[in-house]
């Protein structure tokens, strides 16, 4: 078993990732978050809003991420492994050659390179502090897709998207495993 303290502000997200050697329980101590995961068997995206005292279960090897929907969110991740492996999306995106993505998915290689160029390190908690999606040559949609718990429709299983204000506190994740962002 192992524990991981996660501290987030509104809109901060623990980047999409998997733990190939551990299942995870995400317990909300304070604030609020949405724990999202993809069922690898049904290919369904599931969103679980949690508030203090609530928990979400992430089975071993399932693609998932957590996003704070309130400032001063404190989550406790509980793993059934002493050192859970962390395989982040940012590493897969930045380390896979653009020509492989272009060929595999029939994409424009130059656009793939341009799109992924800003990902130069493992992200862990995003968006990066220097993120300015509306500036520069790599323009993205004016309203990025960040779920807000107030717009989660419980019985319908989807999240309405909206823009959020930049985080006000520095995100932090710490556990003694060498992560201290």
N, C-alpha and C positions, 0 to 999 in steps of 0.2 A: 504494500500500500504506500501511497505518497499523496501529498497535498500541494496545491499551488494556489497562492493568493494572487488575485487579479484585480487591479484598480483601474477604473475607466471613467471617462466623462461622456456625456451625451454624444452619440455618433461614433465614438471610438469602437473599433471592431478588432477582436482577436482574429487575425486573418484566417481564411479557409485553410483547413489542414486535416490530417488524419493522425491517429496514434495506432500504428499497426500492431503494437504489442499490449495495448491496454484499453479497457472500457473506462468511461468517465462519467461521474456524476457532477453536475454543475449546480452548486447550492448558492442561492442569493442571500447574502448577509445584509446588504443595504443597497438602496437605489433600485434599479430595474434593468432588465435585459431581455433580449430575445435570443434564444438558443435555436439555431437553424441547422438542420442536418438533411442529408440526402440518403434515402433508403436505397441501397445498391441493388436490391432485388426488384422493387417496384418503380425505381427511378423517380420517386416522388420527393419533392422538397417539402419539409415539415418545419413549421415555425412554432416555438414554444415560449410564450412570454412568461417570465418568472419575476416575482417580487420577493421581498424578505420572507424567509422561511420556506420558500418553494424550491424545488429541485427539478432538473431535467436530466434524463439518462441518454448518454451517447454510447452505443455499442462499439466494441472494438473494431477498428478499421473503417468506420463510417466517416465520410467527408462531412465536416461541420465547421461552424463559426459562431461566435457570440458577439452581439452588439448591444452596447449600453443605450438605454432609452431614458436615462436620468443621470444627472451629474452625481459624483461621489458614489458610483456603483462599486460595490465590493463583492466579488464572486469568489467562492472557494471551489476549486476543481479537485475532485477526489478520484484517484486512479487505483486500479487493482494491479499495479506494477510498481516496483521501487523506483524505477527511472523510466517514465513513459517516453517512447520515441515520438518526436515531433517532426512531421513531414509537411512543410508549408507550401502553399500554392506559389508564393513568390519565388521560391527556389526552382520549382518545376518550370515556371514561366521564363525566368531569366537564364536558366542553364540549358534548356532545350533550344537547339539552333532554330532560328526563324524559318530556315528553309524546310525543316521537318514539319513545323506547323503548317506552313504554306502548302506543302505537298500533300500532307495527310488530310487536310480539311479544304483543299482547293481555295486557298486564300492568296492574296497579293503579298508576296514576300516583303516588299518594301514597306507596305502598310503594317505588316506584322512587326517588323524591326522598329519602325517609328512608334508604334503603340507600346511595345514592351521596353523601349530604351530607358524610360525613367526608373525602371525596377533594377536597381544596381546592387541591392543588398537584401537579405532576409528582412521582411517587414515586421512580423510578429504582431504588433498593434498598429493599426492604420486608422485613418489615412496618415501618411507621413507628415511631419510638422511643416515641411516645405511644399506641401501639395497646393497647387494653384491650377486646377483643371480647366478654368476658363481662359488662361493666358498661354501665350506661346504657340508654337506650331502644332502641338499635339492637343487640339481642342476636343473636348468631350461634351456630352450633353449638358445643357445649362442646369438641369435638375438631376444631380446624381441619385442613384437608387439606394437610399438608406431608409430602412424601415423605422417607423416610429410607433411605439407600443399603443399610443392613443388611437391609431388608425388600424389596429389589428382586429379583424372580424373573426371572433372566436370560432363559430361553427363553420365558417366557409374555408378555413385553411389557407388564406392568402394574406399578404401584407400590401396595403396601399403605400406607394412610395411618395416621398416628399423631400425637399431640400432641408438641411439643418445648418445651424450656425456652427462655426468652428469650435472645437473643444476649448474649454476655459482652463482646465488643469492639465498638467503634464501626465500622460498615461504612464502606467508603471506595471510591469509584471515581474515578479521576483519569487524565486523558489530555491536558490542555492545550487541550481544546476548550471549556472553560468549565464542565465538570462537575466538581465537587469536593465530593461529598456524604459 
